[in-house]
Amino acid sequence: MRLAIVLAGVSFALNATARLYPSFKARLREKKFVAQISTRDSAKGRYFKFGDDRVVSKAGTHPKPDMEITFRTAELGFKLLTPPFNHGDFVNAMKNFNMEMSGPDDITLFFTNTISLMQTIRWKSGTKMPNGETRFVNNTNGGPLFVYVKDGKIVRMTPLDLDESDASSWEVKAQGKTFSPERKTTISPHGLASKSLVYSSKRLMYPMKRVDFDPNGERNPQNRGISGYERISWDEALDIVSGEIKRMKREHGHGAILCSHSSHHTWGNIGYYLSSMHRFMNAIGHTKMALNPDSWEGWYWGAMHHYGYSMRNGAAETYTRLEDCFEHCEMMVFWASDPETTSGSYAAFEATRRRMWAKELGIKMVHIDPYNNHTANFLGGKWIPVIPGTSPALAHAIAYVWMTEGLYDMDYVRDRTTGFAAFEAYILGTEDGVPKSPEWQAEETGVDAATVRALAREWGSKRTYLSAGGKGTTFGGANRSSTGTQWARAMVCLMAMQGLGKPGINFGNLQYCTPVDLNFYFPAYAEGGFSGDLEGTASAVQNYQRMPHLPSVNTVGQKIPRLRIPEALMDGETHGYPTNPKSIEGQFARFGYPAPGHSKVHMMYKYGGSHFGTTMESNRLAKAYRSPGLEFVVNQSIWNEGEAPFADVILPACTNFERDDIGEWAAAGGYSHHNQGQLNHRVIAMQHKCIEPLGESKSDFQIFLDLAKKLGLSAYFAEGKTELEWCQMQFLSSDLPKKISWSEFLKKGYYVVPHANEQQVPETSYKWYAEGKKKNVPEPHPLPAEYGESYLEGLQTQSGKIEFEASSLKRFDDPGRPPVNKYIPSWEGRQTTDLYTKYPLQLISPHPRYSFHTKADGKDSYLCDIEEHRVLVDGHYYWTARINRQDAEMRGIKKHHLIKLYNDRGAVVCAAIITDRIMPGVIHSYESSAEYKPIGIPGESVDIGGCVNVLTSKRHQTEKTSASAPNACLIQVEKWDFSSEIGSVAQENAS
Amino acid sequence: MNKWNLIIDIDKCHNCANCFIAAKDEYVGNEFSGYSAPQPLHGHAWIRIDEYERGTYPAVQTSFVPKMCNHCDDAPCKKVGGDAVQKRADGIVLIDPVKAKGREDIAKSCPYGAIFWNDELQIPQHWTFDAHLLDQGWKEPRCAQVCPTGAITALKTTDQDMETRAAAEDLRPINRNLQTKPRVYYKNLDSIEKCFIAGRVIHQKNNVSECFENADITLKNKEGEVVSSTQSDVYGDFRFDGLDPESGEYEIIIDAKSSGVKSVKTVLGESLHLGTISLD
């Protein structure tokens, strides 16, 4: 009886909503069908006739309903359909087959969305401004934004000015002063340029098909990257793609579909690749692209073996406190570290003021980098240029001075480390007869011995923060070189000698140090949104228990290392070493492709940004696209750039400004747990759908849902929920409801988490370790099994201490990674004399300054007009490369000349920037160009897009890693003669 | 009467380009009737950042200088433009997008290159100080709001107060010779207008090379007058800044106490690094 009442209520509510909202009334007319809800035995039920201005419903059962929802019992039906709805009850009912839905996907999805629209149609978002604009909120890789919209068009985007309704800002007292951040958020240039990305002329506005691709006839894979495209309908596009998915499974079997995706597409927990894409790809089963830890390489494959932190990919703890730095630290050594360029990660300029305060307090600064980078130039201090790839030799010589002059913390080394004798034997040369003295390293590094001694003595006698890499705790161009593992290992060894965790002695550069409240929970993107992917995301850490949703599992065990996709496609076999952060040893398990008994890949589903700019020896990828065995390529992208013009079918996605989403600023989670520690204010944003999707573009969620419909998977994929409802689910799974109502959050668009009070702020990083206490920083790793003694006692290493001689590497034979860190010269550098004679310049390609990976580069964006980024010459915006004045003069190169950077792997044309900020013999050009524009045959001609990774080696740092090494790269540079030839025409003519 | 001024601290600008982008974001594709017509997507830089690199490897310092319409009190564009150019009571100069149609002479009149010619609309255009936003109650123009370092600040005050402040903090317009009474002031202009001489001192000790710290170093001009003195740091580095470009001959006298005295002569054109000077 009670179920009957509830069902009658549904009918009443549908018609009541239609009376209030004309759009809802119109929706009721959209589809003609009969939906029925009943008990499984049909004893009780009601059916609903759609297709008119109002729904007509009757108690009882219909002889031929178009769709049906059945409940095992009337009690269950009553419980599930009575507000307030609990999605967890639905999920449990589905999992136990106590509730079932049948019918064609387009009808069931329409019905469930209509039911939920009764509620969501009342929801209001955005703040009306006096001038008729509406102020929405959104979030980007570079910070949150207010988005002002008028007449369906974005007027402007600004960082957030916080007001009195927002939580107060923290104050930190140190050195007799009080430090407090400005009452606003900062924004990176790639975030601030977002309007130009939305309205970019490079937007894909409708689905397209390559003109000479016929799924039922000639496919012409050899013409990928060459042929043009024609517009097709969404229906046709979805039919082709879903048809190919089915055909792959039918004709080739398990593993034939490869999913290749970018890591940093658009912000938002629902639309993120780890969410929608994972859920869909798991639902169809796919060969996975195995990511190498691009930004962490040396730390993951190297540093980890000395001190653990596998769950951080080998990065150090991120809990150093501002007070510790300001009260105790006397010097900061930035080594391969340019936070003013790379913004930590996602943190805009939040830490810039803090470093300015450090300078005002007189903390000395040293910058070790081949380039007088923006942090060095901005903060000043001592710049020590070092020849690329030789930093480990410099580090060993510093250790040598400390050992020979007694400038290290002997108590700490005795009590908190192991293996020092073996390290000492190597450094002092008692082992091999070669003392690793300042004189020894001078030839290698280009740093004179006197400077090394001066630096070592300063460092050995002053409490010092080592800013290793841009985050201060990891990353850095030096870790993406052939000697990257050596450098990162050396950084840990140096800090171990100085007493890591003692007052003023730590990893860091004030990037992570604020007293934001890290105990307040909101899901980070790595938790996978609604993917339910317990293996491929950090969902299991927290969100899976908090947000009821179905799990998803990729049943295909096959994977291909990202940087070996070209070999997999062209040669049909390859292998790699995994990014497996569970343990230190996880990385040793070599895997092969194809996996035993699996199909090779015959279809690629490419999602998001281009890989040309981030794949070493990029021309391989262009050639691989044209392999005959690759039968089908679909590319789902926002902009027509990079890999998109290599696809057979292109699906146009919209930006995060055109869809509903939710996400916290800088909250990465996973490998970057508590990444919000960089921020001055934690900002959780309702990422409003500010405007309708442009053209025929759709959100990634919607595209996957539309494909799911074609495959009968829509109910499983979306669980009957829209993107906006999943946003609410994320909201409800967090600590937000204790502080703000959903309706207020949705309207205002953001919430500032109040900062922590003194008692809530964790102790500074490694203090626990230095003092021999139990681990007390709030990171949920290492995993319990990784402790050798009692839980929370010691580090993850076998000894529980920092190991100068790594136990884990004793059991694994990799010639490039001996248990004691040793200097092994680069396999591509000044020491490789034959190649160096031919290609006498070293290319370094750090992460870019204005764009974020491929985000915001190209695309006809505002950034095109920033001279440091791209330069307009003869109608084309060329990527820039920095060359030392002397090197330029030798080659007759002047400012903004078009220059060809080349070696045996390829050639890239850039606009020259002449500067004394780069050391002689080194070329500096950022990686991650979004554009790849070969001017002849793709993969075999000069690129004018700016993908300098065309030039870098695909070789891994050491034999038994999958570590990329783009900063070990020799090239030659000459003025471009406008030919498409890769090699030097000038040199050939001369000879 | 309070009037708008902009103060730009050159030493705080790190070329993030946010001010440039904000002036694109605000004006590209937007028309603000009575204030401004849309800015073209490319080519115009209503706020631009000029780069000044001083020195030679490895002693090098780069400064960045945001430049925009100076909203001059004696504006050359106003003299040329007549009623197409308005000087508001709050100090802001506005070029009327309707009345200035076809007036390329207004664009050419700006000695700072801050007025851009819009080929498509046939109008001169400039950064309006975001007057349309200030008139709606915004507290500061967008370039100041997006600046992460505080290099750009907007100040609404009396001319007298501004004058006092400028004198106290050595705030100056970008090009004093032009005499147009700009309302945009710069701090630390020496960072681009003056030059430095840098060098490094080493010596041999116990048969190895060492940096020489705390050498007394004196800079004399060609008349033999002491211009400045300093000491070398732990790396043996020293630097004399604030020198006039093309100021000719200098002598650098390095007094390393018991390790001896050394003298080096140089001719200063632009900033330079003397290289490593060995006391031995």
Interface residues (C-beta under 8 A of the other chain):
Chain A: P130 N131 K153 V155 R156 M157 T158 P159 D161 K184 T186 I187 S188 P189 L192 A193 K195 S196 Y199 E340 A348 F349 T352 R353 M356 N372 H374 N377 F378 G380 K382 W383 P385 P438 E439 D448 A449 A450 T451 R453 A454 L455 R457 E458 Y850 D860 Y862 L863 C864 D865 I866 E867 E868 L872 N884 R885 Q886 T915 D916 R917 M919 P920
Chain B: K12 H14 N15 C16 A17 N18 F20 I21 A22 K24 D25 E26 V28 G29 N30 L41 H42 G43 A45 E51 E53 G55 T56 Y57 P58 V60 Q61 T62 Q136 R142 Q145 V146 P148 T149 G150 I202 V208 S209 E210 C211 E213 D233 V234 Y235 G236 D237 T276
